[in-house]
Amino acid sequence: LDWPEKTKLMQKNWIGKSTGGEIEFTCESGDKFKVFTTRADTLFGVSYVVLAPEHPLVKKLTSESQRKAVEDYVYETSKTNEIDRLSTSREKTGVYIGHNAINPINGKSVPIYAADYVLYSYGTGAVMGVPSHDERDFAFAKKYGLPITRVVKGVNTDDTLPFHEDGILVNSPGFDGMTSEEARKAILSKLAKEGKGSHKTNYRLRDWLVSRQRYWGAPIPVIHCEKCGVVPVPYENLPVKLPHNVEFTPDGESPLKKCDEFMNVRCPVCGGEAKRDPDTLDTFVCSSWYYLRYPDAKDSKRAFDPEIINKMLPVDKYVGGAEHACMHLLYSRFITKALRDMGYLKFDEPFKSLVHQGVILGPDGLRMSKSKGNIIAPDPYVEKYGSDVLRLYLMFGFSYTEGGPWNDDGIKAIVKFFDRVEKLIPKAAAVSNKTNREIGENEKELLYATNYAIKCVDRDMENFSFNTAVARLMELLNALYKYDAIESKNTAVFSECFKKFILLLAPCAPHFSEETWEMLGNKSSVFTASYPVCDESALVKDKVEVAVQINSKIRVKIFIPSEATEDEIKNLIFSDEKLAAELAGKTVKKLIVIPKRIVNVIV
């Protein structure tokens, strides 16, 4: 995927794929629970296990002597949200439930704690504590006076506890001397044979709850029948449309639930009385597949025509904010892959290339907001300078993907740029019959600058590097001014290069370019003209300017034929008066040539 690496990493971490093993612990009561771990090699170092406070075994196994402490802890935990419970900066707390479990690898008894940093809704709702090889477990063990046993030793590294790198196993009978990677496989294989463990892949990703108790959204296409249960709306009755006669009352229920005309239907299976689902789908469901509707927007019989969609999609270039990384962009990928698996799509990624736009900040470098009083409204700038000036400033003044702080001086610089362009219009429009028709070195230099700009602007626009594209236009304008200052010039070449400049400028400043195009004598719109194409032959220079150094210090710049040999370069250097004087009486030991850039004479 041609996506920003940061976005791909965010999605990878959000999905949270981890490969490891599921290990079964047996309680002294005979009850069992499983823990997932990616570090089976540290199993001999387990000194306690933790259950989520909501885990049913907590209530069942808590001893009478510990009951009040555990119940108080569970109650306090219930008042804390999941985000706070998972915070890495928060101190980890827990309470011993008065019951132990057996470590399946060595038969040792370890205490069971209830701790709020474990969620019952994630994974198995239980984890093993290995204080010698985990920062969090180490702090927990220190706090509650639990044993800390090293079972992995580092190799040529600082293995101060807690040591969380891979290494060589110690204090692990039967597995000592193995590498961590070898031990993970061996320990899980042993437990699997004994029926106490298995290889497992876990995901941090949770189920997506898509129902919403609000009006605005796609109705969930299911019918609830007392006799038949949940029944899908028949295909021929799709899509289910929202009713218009809905009352909006602040009672916490879906507005659709109070609309009898919408809710009351016949069961498509038994024909009996039934109810529609009153909830609507999360609007992210709709935005997850909206791109599939664009190429076939008027199809009233189905969501899209697979033949059309598979021909036109996936999307080549998608522009959107990075804040959508773990929601809209992730959901779109999920929906696309599901539709692929169902046979509707022949591609499995919705957006081949993704670009995140940057944010224009206030002049103070902070995000614009009313409370900060740093909002820049575009209207006054459009009124004062015109929309083209504003547009070109936004393109030139900021990296498209980075953004940056607003600066009024930048607007003024763009105004000067347009003023300079405007001054050349009458000169470019007046092609004299008495013009010099020769194509000399000056004309070649202007043609080079023009075609170099065409090539660079084309590339930069394609890559969303609008600021560098405008910079190339500014360089071309300088080249036009430099050529205009020459006494004997080919006005036809000048006019043609200026026209190409305007064509390059047109996508960035459409209004200004349209008016200029007309002033140059063109009868049709600038946007009906062909966009310039780079003439590669114009980029091949007969002569190039190179810096000549003597013992790595620049002495002079001279023009030499671009294909000159080393002997020819040497002759040209000695024929230059200034260089010849400096080299007089000296022996040239070496000539270092960096083609078309630098010549270094070592004496």
HELIX and SHEET records of a PDB file:
HELIX    1   1 GLU A    5  ILE A   15  1                                  11    
HELIX    2   2 ALA A   40  GLY A   45  5                                   6    
HELIX    3   3 PRO A   56  LEU A   61  1                                   6    
HELIX    4   4 GLU A   64  GLN A   66  5                                   3    
HELIX    5   5 ARG A   67  SER A   78  1                                  12    
HELIX    6   6 GLU A   82  ARG A   85  1                                   4    
HELIX    7   7 PRO A  131  HIS A  133  5                                   3    
HELIX    8   8 GLU A  135  TYR A  144  1                                  10    
HELIX    9   9 SER A  180  LYS A  193  1                                  14    
HELIX   10  10 TYR A  235  ASN A  237  5                                   3    
HELIX   11  11 PRO A  255  LYS A  258  5                                   4    
HELIX   12  12 ASP A  260  MET A  263  1                                   4    
HELIX   13  13 THR A  283  SER A  287  1                                   5    
HELIX   14  14 TYR A  290  LEU A  292  5                                   3    
HELIX   15  15 TYR A  294  ASP A  296  5                                   3    
HELIX   16  16 PRO A  306  MET A  312  1                                   7    
HELIX   17  17 ALA A  322  HIS A  324  5                                   3    
HELIX   18  18 HIS A  328  ASP A  341  1                                  14    
HELIX   19  19 PRO A  378  TYR A  385  1                                   8    
HELIX   20  20 SER A  387  PHE A  396  1                                  10    
HELIX   21  21 ASP A  408  ALA A  429  1                                  22    
HELIX   22  22 GLU A  441  GLU A  462  1                                  22    
HELIX   23  23 PHE A  466  ASP A  484  1                                  19    
HELIX   24  24 THR A  491  LEU A  505  1                                  15    
HELIX   25  25 PRO A  510  MET A  519  1                                  10    
HELIX   26  26 VAL A  526  THR A  528  5                                   3    
HELIX   27  27 GLU A  536  LEU A  539  5                                   4    
HELIX   28  28 GLU A  566  SER A  575  1                                  10    
HELIX   29  29 GLU A  577  LEU A  583  1                                   7    
SHEET    1   A 6 LYS A  32  THR A  37  0                                        
SHEET    2   A 6 SER A  18  CYS A  27 -1                                        
SHEET    3   A 6 GLY A  94  ILE A 102 -1                                        
SHEET    4   A 6 SER A 109  ALA A 115 -1                                        
SHEET    5   A 6 TYR A  48  LEU A  51  1                                        
SHEET    6   A 6 ALA A 126  GLY A 129 -1                                        
SHEET    1   B 3 LYS A  32  THR A  37  0                                        
SHEET    2   B 3 SER A  18  CYS A  27 -1                                        
SHEET    3   B 3 GLY A 197  ASN A 202 -1                                        
SHEET    1   C 2 VAL A 152  LYS A 153  0                                        
SHEET    2   C 2 ILE A 168  LEU A 169 -1                                        
SHEET    1   D 2 SER A 211  ARG A 212  0                                        
SHEET    2   D 2 THR A 280  LEU A 281 -1                                        
SHEET    1   E 4 GLY A 229  PRO A 232  0                                        
SHEET    2   E 4 VAL A 222  CYS A 225 -1                                        
SHEET    3   E 4 GLU A 273  ARG A 276 -1                                        
SHEET    4   E 4 ASN A 264  ARG A 266 -1                                        
SHEET    1   F 2 VAL A 315  VAL A 319  0                                        
SHEET    2   F 2 PHE A 351  VAL A 355  1                                        
SHEET    1   G 2 VAL A 359  LEU A 361  0                                        
SHEET    2   G 2 GLY A 403  PRO A 405  1                                        
SHEET    1   H 4 LYS A 553  PRO A 561  0                                        
SHEET    2   H 4 LYS A 543  ILE A 550 -1                                        
SHEET    3   H 4 ILE A 598  ILE A 602  1                                        
SHEET    4   H 4 LYS A 590  ILE A 594 -1                                        
END                                                                             
